[in-house]
Amino acid sequence: MLGSDINLSSGAFRSTMMENVKEYGELIVKDLDVSGNDVVIIVSTSGVNQFPVEVAIYSKQVDAKTIGITSIIQYSKSLEPKIASRNTYSK
């Protein structure tokens, strides 16, 4: 699912900028036609950036199984979560 705009192969600056584009995660999920037959694995250092949270939310909305991998230490260190009200972290 990882688009070339969001991974580091296009450079850290571009990846960081794209990670925070509103609704980019939803666009990727829709473009790949994710459905209830899919398993989506989301890896995020802190679990609070726009892209991974949106991918999790929209994947769940289409009944895909979602697995999130994140660091509770980095999550806890996030002083200003960008979309904390939509965060999907749970113990």
Buried (B, 14 or more C-beta within 10 A) or exposed (E): BEBEBBEEEBEEEBBEEBBEBEEBBBEBBEEEEBEEEBEBEBEBBBBBBBBBBBBBBBBBEBEBEBEBEBEEEEBEEBEEBBBEEEBBBEE
